[in-house]
Amino acid sequence: MTAGVQKIVGNGRTALPVAQEEISAIQMAVSSGASHQPWPYIEVGERVRVACGTLSGLEGILINFKGNHRVVLSVSLLQRSVALEVDLAWLVPVNEQRRVVNSGGVLQTSAVSSSIR
């Protein structure tokens, strides 16, 4: 095995690439100096974008943990995340597409506007 490599990401014996945007976001977050910690992988929640400061442009999921607001950045393929402490004033909501099942049982895509609480 290559030095520094612990596991190859993939499905069975097929290697899969991790999105470069996700790798870059985690690298920027860790090198920013902002307080951070490992966090369970999260798929649902409010997506936000950091609008100012050293983390400007990063998108993640807003959470409230022990009374502090944090943005969780995730690497989907690895199912790993990191939570960064942020000020609510730094954040703007991100419009996103969500899949919903309508009353007739048909899967639809609808635009959702997130709000910060």
Secondary structure, 3 states (H helix, E strand, C coil): CCCCCCCCCEECCEECCCCHHHHHHHHHHHHCCCCEEEECCCCCCEEEEECCCCCCCCEEEEEEECCEEEEEEEECCCCEEEEEECCHHHEEECEEEEEEECCCCCEEEEEEECCCC
